[in-house]
Amino acid sequence: MSQQFPWDIGVYDAHCHPTDAMASVADIPQMKATTLTIMATRGEDQDLVQQTAMSLGKSEQSPERTIPCFGWHPWFSHQIVDDTDANTAQQKEDHYMAVLSPPPTEDKSFINALLTPKPLSELIAETKARLQSCPNALVGEVGLDKAFRLPGIWSPDELENRDGQVTPGSREGRRLSPYKVKLDHQRTILKAQLQLAGEMDRAVSMHSVQAHGVVFDTLKELWKGHERVVLSRRKRDKQQDAEGAVSEDEASAPDSKSPPPFPPRICMHSYSGPVEPIRQFLHPSNPSDVYFSFSSLINFSGAPARKITDVIKALPDDRILIESDLHTAGPQMDDLLEDVARQICKLRGWELRHGVQVLADNWQRFVFG
């Protein structure tokens, strides 16, 4: 018989999407999980995430049940036009021809079915206002995705059978088109949101599919000139002798009065890459602290593969998070969180209560610093 799961310690979902099925939000107060970190992804759910967080606010008897996250997912990055670049096409058709690959030259009906693109400056202003109104809010879900293809136009049958309980804007079972969003355009939208996170001193939840190297290169561009100085042990000992005991961060952090152009903390959500990139993301000179979260749905849907086992064993204790990545709140979300916590504790060789405490502490540090 398995050990009883220690919900009393506090269990925190680092990444989920319950506002994709708004009826399930009513189940959040009855959940065993302590706090859900809820992602926005597109135009249809930004207000829903904010309203959910406001309706389930912190009380004297309990911690916050939700942490809202505001951001534009790479799957919807084509809906944003870069109005900060004078050379960027502003007209709807020209914009989609420029950012989609292959360009839908002979598919005018596909372009007509797409939304009129929102200016990037407007997106950043709206996100900033939401972050200001929610002091604990994060930036997310943002990122890069090389594999994603846009869904096709709704067919009459698909429209007729559409689930009215699902928040609009997602794929919802539609057939996929041949069109992808060019990676350079995705990077433009991502960088603007990462810079806003730096300005607002907020952590970020990062989506990365077949793009871990490009994500790292994008971060490296923003980190340039802000790297932490990594002192050898001998130099660190000499400095401490001369100045008194100071932390490495205090001794090596760049002196800057303006906010940095990068977030203080980043979560690589449902990380599916190999071990090698982890060493780059965790290099001590990086001025952002990078965490890695794991979900049963993405990482443990079958028997644990050797790759994910090696990744979880290679990470430092203090950089591991858990998530459900589920689109409905309630008992299933609790079950997924328990399952992934048990899996990680087993792989790390942690006693269950100890491991759940480590994961809780990591989430607190990721969200609040």
Contacts in CASP RR format, 6 or more apart in sequence:
PFRMAT RR
TARGET T0000
AUTHOR 0000-0000-0000
METHOD contacts of the structure
MODEL  1
MSQQFPWDIGVYDAHCHPTDAMASVADIPQMKATTLTIMATRGEDQDLVQ
QTAMSLGKSEQSPERTIPCFGWHPWFSHQIVDDTDANTAQQKEDHYMAVL
SPPPTEDKSFINALLTPKPLSELIAETKARLQSCPNALVGEVGLDKAFRL
PGIWSPDELENRDGQVTPGSREGRRLSPYKVKLDHQRTILKAQLQLAGEM
DRAVSMHSVQAHGVVFDTLKELWKGHERVVLSRRKRDKQQDAEGAVSEDE
ASAPDSKSPPPFPPRICMHSYSGPVEPIRQFLHPSNPSDVYFSFSSLINF
SGAPARKITDVIKALPDDRILIESDLHTAGPQMDDLLEDVARQICKLRGW
ELRHGVQVLADNWQRFVFG
2 342 0 8 1.000
3 352 0 8 1.000
5 338 0 8 1.000
5 341 0 8 1.000
5 342 0 8 1.000
5 352 0 8 1.000
5 356 0 8 1.000
6 352 0 8 1.000
6 353 0 8 1.000
6 356 0 8 1.000
7 32 0 8 1.000
7 33 0 8 1.000
9 353 0 8 1.000
9 356 0 8 1.000
9 357 0 8 1.000
9 360 0 8 1.000
10 33 0 8 1.000
10 34 0 8 1.000
10 356 0 8 1.000
10 360 0 8 1.000
11 32 0 8 1.000
11 33 0 8 1.000
11 34 0 8 1.000
11 322 0 8 1.000
11 337 0 8 1.000
11 338 0 8 1.000
11 341 0 8 1.000
11 356 0 8 1.000
11 359 0 8 1.000
11 360 0 8 1.000
12 33 0 8 1.000
12 34 0 8 1.000
12 35 0 8 1.000
12 37 0 8 1.000
12 321 0 8 1.000
12 322 0 8 1.000
12 359 0 8 1.000
12 360 0 8 1.000
12 363 0 8 1.000
12 364 0 8 1.000
13 33 0 8 1.000
13 35 0 8 1.000
13 36 0 8 1.000
13 37 0 8 1.000
13 322 0 8 1.000
13 323 0 8 1.000
13 324 0 8 1.000
13 333 0 8 1.000
13 337 0 8 1.000
14 37 0 8 1.000
14 205 0 8 1.000
14 267 0 8 1.000
14 269 0 8 1.000
14 291 0 8 1.000
14 293 0 8 1.000
14 321 0 8 1.000
14 322 0 8 1.000
14 323 0 8 1.000
14 363 0 8 1.000
14 366 0 8 1.000
15 37 0 8 1.000
15 39 0 8 1.000
15 141 0 8 1.000
15 205 0 8 1.000
15 267 0 8 1.000
15 269 0 8 1.000
15 270 0 8 1.000
15 293 0 8 1.000
15 295 0 8 1.000
15 323 0 8 1.000
15 324 0 8 1.000
15 325 0 8 1.000
16 36 0 8 1.000
16 37 0 8 1.000
16 38 0 8 1.000
16 39 0 8 1.000
16 323 0 8 1.000
16 324 0 8 1.000
16 325 0 8 1.000
16 326 0 8 1.000
16 327 0 8 1.000
16 329 0 8 1.000
16 333 0 8 1.000
17 38 0 8 1.000
17 39 0 8 1.000
17 41 0 8 1.000
17 325 0 8 1.000
17 326 0 8 1.000
17 327 0 8 1.000
18 24 0 8 1.000
18 25 0 8 1.000
18 28 0 8 1.000
18 36 0 8 1.000
18 38 0 8 1.000
18 52 0 8 1.000
18 326 0 8 1.000
18 327 0 8 1.000
18 328 0 8 1.000
18 329 0 8 1.000
18 333 0 8 1.000
19 25 0 8 1.000
19 38 0 8 1.000
19 40 0 8 1.000
19 45 0 8 1.000
19 48 0 8 1.000
19 49 0 8 1.000
19 52 0 8 1.000
19 167 0 8 1.000
20 45 0 8 1.000
20 166 0 8 1.000
20 167 0 8 1.000
20 170 0 8 1.000
20 327 0 8 1.000
20 328 0 8 1.000
21 165 0 8 1.000
21 166 0 8 1.000
21 167 0 8 1.000
21 327 0 8 1.000
21 328 0 8 1.000
21 329 0 8 1.000
22 48 0 8 1.000
22 165 0 8 1.000
22 167 0 8 1.000
23 165 0 8 1.000
24 328 0 8 1.000
24 329 0 8 1.000
24 330 0 8 1.000
25 52 0 8 1.000
25 55 0 8 1.000
25 56 0 8 1.000
25 329 0 8 1.000
27 329 0 8 1.000
27 330 0 8 1.000
27 331 0 8 1.000
28 36 0 8 1.000
28 52 0 8 1.000
28 56 0 8 1.000
28 65 0 8 1.000
28 66 0 8 1.000
28 329 0 8 1.000
28 330 0 8 1.000
29 56 0 8 1.000
29 65 0 8 1.000
30 330 0 8 1.000
31 329 0 8 1.000
31 330 0 8 1.000
31 331 0 8 1.000
31 333 0 8 1.000
31 334 0 8 1.000
32 334 0 8 1.000
33 333 0 8 1.000
33 334 0 8 1.000
33 337 0 8 1.000
34 63 0 8 1.000
34 65 0 8 1.000
34 360 0 8 1.000
35 63 0 8 1.000
35 64 0 8 1.000
35 65 0 8 1.000
35 66 0 8 1.000
35 67 0 8 1.000
35 363 0 8 1.000
36 65 0 8 1.000
36 66 0 8 1.000
36 67 0 8 1.000
36 329 0 8 1.000
36 333 0 8 1.000
37 66 0 8 1.000
37 67 0 8 1.000
37 69 0 8 1.000
37 138 0 8 1.000
37 205 0 8 1.000
37 323 0 8 1.000
37 363 0 8 1.000
37 367 0 8 1.000
38 49 0 8 1.000
38 52 0 8 1.000
38 53 0 8 1.000
38 66 0 8 1.000
38 67 0 8 1.000
38 68 0 8 1.000
38 69 0 8 1.000
39 49 0 8 1.000
39 69 0 8 1.000
39 71 0 8 1.000
39 73 0 8 1.000
39 140 0 8 1.000
39 141 0 8 1.000
39 205 0 8 1.000
40 46 0 8 1.000
40 48 0 8 1.000
40 49 0 8 1.000
40 68 0 8 1.000
40 69 0 8 1.000
40 70 0 8 1.000
40 71 0 8 1.000
40 140 0 8 1.000
40 141 0 8 1.000
41 71 0 8 1.000
41 72 0 8 1.000
41 73 0 8 1.000
41 75 0 8 1.000
41 76 0 8 1.000
41 140 0 8 1.000
41 141 0 8 1.000
42 72 0 8 1.000
42 73 0 8 1.000
42 75 0 8 1.000
42 76 0 8 1.000
42 79 0 8 1.000
42 169 0 8 1.000
42 170 0 8 1.000
43 72 0 8 1.000
43 76 0 8 1.000
43 79 0 8 1.000
43 118 0 8 1.000
43 169 0 8 1.000
44 167 0 8 1.000
44 168 0 8 1.000
44 169 0 8 1.000
45 167 0 8 1.000
46 70 0 8 1.000
46 71 0 8 1.000
46 126 0 8 1.000
46 127 0 8 1.000
46 130 0 8 1.000
48 167 0 8 1.000
49 68 0 8 1.000
49 69 0 8 1.000
49 70 0 8 1.000
50 68 0 8 1.000
50 70 0 8 1.000
50 130 0 8 1.000
50 133 0 8 1.000
50 134 0 8 1.000
52 66 0 8 1.000
52 68 0 8 1.000
53 64 0 8 1.000
53 66 0 8 1.000
53 67 0 8 1.000
53 68 0 8 1.000
53 134 0 8 1.000
53 137 0 8 1.000
56 64 0 8 1.000
56 65 0 8 1.000
56 66 0 8 1.000
57 64 0 8 1.000
57 65 0 8 1.000
57 66 0 8 1.000
58 64 0 8 1.000
58 65 0 8 1.000
64 136 0 8 1.000
67 136 0 8 1.000
67 137 0 8 1.000
67 138 0 8 1.000
67 367 0 8 1.000
68 130 0 8 1.000
68 134 0 8 1.000
68 136 0 8 1.000
68 137 0 8 1.000
68 138 0 8 1.000
69 137 0 8 1.000
69 138 0 8 1.000
69 139 0 8 1.000
69 140 0 8 1.000
69 141 0 8 1.000
69 205 0 8 1.000
70 127 0 8 1.000
70 130 0 8 1.000
70 131 0 8 1.000
70 134 0 8 1.000
70 137 0 8 1.000
70 138 0 8 1.000
70 139 0 8 1.000
70 140 0 8 1.000
71 127 0 8 1.000
71 139 0 8 1.000
71 140 0 8 1.000
71 141 0 8 1.000
71 142 0 8 1.000
71 193 0 8 1.000
72 79 0 8 1.000
72 80 0 8 1.000
72 123 0 8 1.000
72 127 0 8 1.000
72 142 0 8 1.000
72 189 0 8 1.000
72 193 0 8 1.000
73 140 0 8 1.000
73 141 0 8 1.000
73 142 0 8 1.000
73 143 0 8 1.000
73 207 0 8 1.000
74 142 0 8 1.000
74 143 0 8 1.000
74 144 0 8 1.000
74 145 0 8 1.000
74 148 0 8 1.000
74 181 0 8 1.000
74 186 0 8 1.000
74 189 0 8 1.000
74 190 0 8 1.000
74 207 0 8 1.000
75 145 0 8 1.000
75 148 0 8 1.000
75 150 0 8 1.000
75 181 0 8 1.000
76 169 0 8 1.000
77 99 0 8 1.000
77 181 0 8 1.000
77 185 0 8 1.000
77 186 0 8 1.000
77 189 0 8 1.000
77 190 0 8 1.000
78 96 0 8 1.000
78 99 0 8 1.000
78 100 0 8 1.000
78 114 0 8 1.000
78 117 0 8 1.000
78 150 0 8 1.000
78 181 0 8 1.000
78 185 0 8 1.000
79 114 0 8 1.000
79 115 0 8 1.000
79 117 0 8 1.000
79 118 0 8 1.000
80 117 0 8 1.000
80 118 0 8 1.000
80 119 0 8 1.000
80 120 0 8 1.000
80 123 0 8 1.000
80 189 0 8 1.000
81 88 0 8 1.000
81 89 0 8 1.000
81 90 0 8 1.000
81 95 0 8 1.000
81 117 0 8 1.000
81 118 0 8 1.000
81 119 0 8 1.000
81 120 0 8 1.000
82 88 0 8 1.000
82 120 0 8 1.000
82 185 0 8 1.000
82 188 0 8 1.000
82 189 0 8 1.000
83 90 0 8 1.000
83 119 0 8 1.000
83 120 0 8 1.000
83 121 0 8 1.000
83 122 0 8 1.000
84 120 0 8 1.000
84 121 0 8 1.000
84 192 0 8 1.000
88 95 0 8 1.000
88 98 0 8 1.000
89 95 0 8 1.000
89 97 0 8 1.000
89 98 0 8 1.000
92 111 0 8 1.000
92 114 0 8 1.000
92 116 0 8 1.000
92 117 0 8 1.000
93 108 0 8 1.000
93 111 0 8 1.000
95 117 0 8 1.000
96 103 0 8 1.000
96 104 0 8 1.000
96 111 0 8 1.000
96 114 0 8 1.000
96 117 0 8 1.000
97 103 0 8 1.000
97 104 0 8 1.000
97 105 0 8 1.000
97 111 0 8 1.000
98 185 0 8 1.000
99 181 0 8 1.000
99 182 0 8 1.000
99 185 0 8 1.000
100 150 0 8 1.000
100 179 0 8 1.000
100 180 0 8 1.000
100 181 0 8 1.000
100 182 0 8 1.000
101 179 0 8 1.000
101 180 0 8 1.000
101 181 0 8 1.000
101 182 0 8 1.000
102 178 0 8 1.000
102 179 0 8 1.000
104 110 0 8 1.000
104 111 0 8 1.000
104 179 0 8 1.000
109 153 0 8 1.000
110 152 0 8 1.000
110 153 0 8 1.000
110 177 0 8 1.000
110 179 0 8 1.000
113 152 0 8 1.000
113 153 0 8 1.000
113 154 0 8 1.000
120 188 0 8 1.000
120 189 0 8 1.000
120 192 0 8 1.000
123 189 0 8 1.000
123 192 0 8 1.000
124 192 0 8 1.000
124 193 0 8 1.000
124 196 0 8 1.000
127 139 0 8 1.000
127 193 0 8 1.000
127 196 0 8 1.000
128 196 0 8 1.000
128 199 0 8 1.000
128 200 0 8 1.000
130 137 0 8 1.000
131 137 0 8 1.000
131 139 0 8 1.000
131 196 0 8 1.000
131 200 0 8 1.000
131 202 0 8 1.000
132 200 0 8 1.000
136 367 0 8 1.000
136 368 0 8 1.000
137 202 0 8 1.000
138 197 0 8 1.000
138 202 0 8 1.000
138 203 0 8 1.000
138 204 0 8 1.000
138 205 0 8 1.000
138 367 0 8 1.000
139 193 0 8 1.000
139 194 0 8 1.000
139 196 0 8 1.000
139 197 0 8 1.000
139 200 0 8 1.000
139 202 0 8 1.000
139 203 0 8 1.000
139 204 0 8 1.000
139 205 0 8 1.000
139 263 0 8 1.000
140 193 0 8 1.000
140 204 0 8 1.000
140 205 0 8 1.000
140 206 0 8 1.000
141 205 0 8 1.000
141 206 0 8 1.000
141 207 0 8 1.000
141 269 0 8 1.000
142 189 0 8 1.000
142 190 0 8 1.000
142 193 0 8 1.000
142 194 0 8 1.000
142 204 0 8 1.000
142 205 0 8 1.000
142 206 0 8 1.000
142 207 0 8 1.000
143 186 0 8 1.000
143 190 0 8 1.000
143 206 0 8 1.000
143 207 0 8 1.000
143 208 0 8 1.000
143 211 0 8 1.000
143 215 0 8 1.000
144 183 0 8 1.000
144 186 0 8 1.000
144 187 0 8 1.000
144 190 0 8 1.000
144 207 0 8 1.000
144 208 0 8 1.000
144 209 0 8 1.000
144 211 0 8 1.000
144 214 0 8 1.000
144 215 0 8 1.000
144 218 0 8 1.000
145 186 0 8 1.000
145 207 0 8 1.000
145 208 0 8 1.000
145 209 0 8 1.000
145 210 0 8 1.000
145 211 0 8 1.000
146 180 0 8 1.000
146 183 0 8 1.000
146 209 0 8 1.000
146 210 0 8 1.000
146 211 0 8 1.000
146 214 0 8 1.000
147 209 0 8 1.000
147 210 0 8 1.000
148 180 0 8 1.000
148 181 0 8 1.000
148 209 0 8 1.000
149 176 0 8 1.000
149 177 0 8 1.000
149 178 0 8 1.000
149 179 0 8 1.000
149 180 0 8 1.000
150 176 0 8 1.000
150 177 0 8 1.000
150 179 0 8 1.000
150 180 0 8 1.000
150 181 0 8 1.000
151 171 0 8 1.000
151 172 0 8 1.000
151 173 0 8 1.000
151 174 0 8 1.000
151 175 0 8 1.000
151 176 0 8 1.000
151 177 0 8 1.000
152 174 0 8 1.000
152 175 0 8 1.000
152 176 0 8 1.000
152 177 0 8 1.000
153 174 0 8 1.000
154 162 0 8 1.000
154 174 0 8 1.000
155 174 0 8 1.000
155 175 0 8 1.000
158 172 0 8 1.000
158 173 0 8 1.000
158 174 0 8 1.000
162 172 0 8 1.000
163 172 0 8 1.000
166 172 0 8 1.000
183 211 0 8 1.000
183 214 0 8 1.000
187 214 0 8 1.000
187 218 0 8 1.000
190 218 0 8 1.000
191 218 0 8 1.000
191 221 0 8 1.000
191 222 0 8 1.000
193 204 0 8 1.000
194 204 0 8 1.000
194 218 0 8 1.000
194 219 0 8 1.000
194 222 0 8 1.000
194 261 0 8 1.000
194 262 0 8 1.000
194 263 0 8 1.000
195 222 0 8 1.000
195 261 0 8 1.000
195 262 0 8 1.000
197 203 0 8 1.000
197 204 0 8 1.000
197 262 0 8 1.000
197 263 0 8 1.000
198 259 0 8 1.000
198 260 0 8 1.000
198 261 0 8 1.000
198 262 0 8 1.000
198 263 0 8 1.000
198 264 0 8 1.000
199 259 0 8 1.000
199 261 0 8 1.000
200 259 0 8 1.000
201 259 0 8 1.000
201 264 0 8 1.000
202 263 0 8 1.000
202 264 0 8 1.000
203 263 0 8 1.000
203 264 0 8 1.000
203 265 0 8 1.000
203 266 0 8 1.000
203 267 0 8 1.000
203 366 0 8 1.000
203 367 0 8 1.000
203 369 0 8 1.000
204 263 0 8 1.000
204 265 0 8 1.000
204 266 0 8 1.000
204 267 0 8 1.000
205 267 0 8 1.000
205 269 0 8 1.000
206 215 0 8 1.000
206 266 0 8 1.000
206 267 0 8 1.000
206 268 0 8 1.000
206 269 0 8 1.000
207 269 0 8 1.000
208 215 0 8 1.000
208 268 0 8 1.000
208 271 0 8 1.000
209 272 0 8 1.000
212 268 0 8 1.000
212 273 0 8 1.000
212 277 0 8 1.000
213 277 0 8 1.000
213 280 0 8 1.000
215 268 0 8 1.000
216 277 0 8 1.000
216 280 0 8 1.000
216 281 0 8 1.000
219 262 0 8 1.000
219 266 0 8 1.000
219 286 0 8 1.000
219 288 0 8 1.000
222 260 0 8 1.000
222 261 0 8 1.000
222 262 0 8 1.000
223 262 0 8 1.000
223 286 0 8 1.000
223 287 0 8 1.000
223 288 0 8 1.000
225 254 0 8 1.000
226 254 0 8 1.000
226 256 0 8 1.000
226 260 0 8 1.000
226 261 0 8 1.000
226 262 0 8 1.000
226 287 0 8 1.000
227 254 0 8 1.000
227 285 0 8 1.000
227 286 0 8 1.000
227 287 0 8 1.000
228 248 0 8 1.000
228 249 0 8 1.000
228 252 0 8 1.000
228 253 0 8 1.000
228 254 0 8 1.000
228 284 0 8 1.000
228 285 0 8 1.000
228 286 0 8 1.000
228 287 0 8 1.000
229 251 0 8 1.000
229 252 0 8 1.000
229 285 0 8 1.000
230 252 0 8 1.000
230 284 0 8 1.000
230 285 0 8 1.000
231 239 0 8 1.000
231 248 0 8 1.000
231 251 0 8 1.000
231 252 0 8 1.000
236 248 0 8 1.000
236 251 0 8 1.000
239 246 0 8 1.000
239 251 0 8 1.000
240 246 0 8 1.000
243 251 0 8 1.000
253 287 0 8 1.000
254 287 0 8 1.000
260 287 0 8 1.000
262 287 0 8 1.000
262 288 0 8 1.000
263 288 0 8 1.000
264 288 0 8 1.000
264 289 0 8 1.000
264 369 0 8 1.000
265 288 0 8 1.000
265 289 0 8 1.000
265 290 0 8 1.000
265 291 0 8 1.000
265 365 0 8 1.000
265 366 0 8 1.000
265 369 0 8 1.000
266 288 0 8 1.000
266 289 0 8 1.000
266 290 0 8 1.000
266 291 0 8 1.000
267 290 0 8 1.000
267 291 0 8 1.000
267 292 0 8 1.000
267 293 0 8 1.000
267 321 0 8 1.000
267 366 0 8 1.000
268 281 0 8 1.000
268 290 0 8 1.000
268 291 0 8 1.000
268 292 0 8 1.000
268 293 0 8 1.000
269 293 0 8 1.000
269 323 0 8 1.000
269 325 0 8 1.000
270 293 0 8 1.000
270 294 0 8 1.000
270 295 0 8 1.000
270 297 0 8 1.000
270 298 0 8 1.000
270 299 0 8 1.000
270 323 0 8 1.000
270 325 0 8 1.000
271 292 0 8 1.000
271 293 0 8 1.000
271 294 0 8 1.000
271 299 0 8 1.000
271 311 0 8 1.000
272 298 0 8 1.000
272 299 0 8 1.000
272 308 0 8 1.000
273 307 0 8 1.000
273 311 0 8 1.000
274 307 0 8 1.000
274 310 0 8 1.000
274 311 0 8 1.000
275 307 0 8 1.000
275 310 0 8 1.000
275 311 0 8 1.000
275 314 0 8 1.000
278 292 0 8 1.000
278 311 0 8 1.000
278 314 0 8 1.000
278 315 0 8 1.000
281 290 0 8 1.000
282 290 0 8 1.000
282 316 0 8 1.000
282 319 0 8 1.000
289 319 0 8 1.000
289 366 0 8 1.000
290 319 0 8 1.000
291 319 0 8 1.000
291 320 0 8 1.000
291 321 0 8 1.000
291 362 0 8 1.000
291 366 0 8 1.000
292 311 0 8 1.000
292 315 0 8 1.000
292 319 0 8 1.000
292 320 0 8 1.000
292 321 0 8 1.000
293 320 0 8 1.000
293 321 0 8 1.000
293 322 0 8 1.000
293 323 0 8 1.000
294 300 0 8 1.000
294 308 0 8 1.000
294 312 0 8 1.000
294 320 0 8 1.000
294 321 0 8 1.000
294 322 0 8 1.000
294 323 0 8 1.000
294 340 0 8 1.000
294 343 0 8 1.000
294 344 0 8 1.000
295 322 0 8 1.000
295 323 0 8 1.000
295 324 0 8 1.000
295 325 0 8 1.000
295 336 0 8 1.000
295 340 0 8 1.000
296 324 0 8 1.000
296 336 0 8 1.000
296 339 0 8 1.000
296 340 0 8 1.000
296 343 0 8 1.000
297 324 0 8 1.000
297 325 0 8 1.000
297 326 0 8 1.000
297 336 0 8 1.000
298 325 0 8 1.000
299 308 0 8 1.000
299 340 0 8 1.000
300 308 0 8 1.000
300 339 0 8 1.000
300 340 0 8 1.000
300 343 0 8 1.000
304 343 0 8 1.000
304 347 0 8 1.000
309 347 0 8 1.000
312 320 0 8 1.000
312 344 0 8 1.000
312 347 0 8 1.000
312 348 0 8 1.000
313 347 0 8 1.000
313 348 0 8 1.000
317 348 0 8 1.000
317 358 0 8 1.000
318 358 0 8 1.000
318 361 0 8 1.000
318 362 0 8 1.000
318 365 0 8 1.000
319 362 0 8 1.000
320 344 0 8 1.000
320 348 0 8 1.000
320 358 0 8 1.000
320 359 0 8 1.000
320 362 0 8 1.000
321 359 0 8 1.000
321 362 0 8 1.000
321 363 0 8 1.000
321 366 0 8 1.000
322 337 0 8 1.000
322 340 0 8 1.000
322 341 0 8 1.000
322 344 0 8 1.000
322 359 0 8 1.000
323 337 0 8 1.000
323 340 0 8 1.000
324 333 0 8 1.000
324 336 0 8 1.000
324 337 0 8 1.000
324 340 0 8 1.000
326 332 0 8 1.000
326 333 0 8 1.000
326 336 0 8 1.000
341 355 0 8 1.000
341 356 0 8 1.000
341 359 0 8 1.000
342 352 0 8 1.000
344 350 0 8 1.000
344 355 0 8 1.000
344 359 0 8 1.000
345 351 0 8 1.000
345 352 0 8 1.000
345 355 0 8 1.000
345 356 0 8 1.000
348 355 0 8 1.000
350 358 0 8 1.000
END
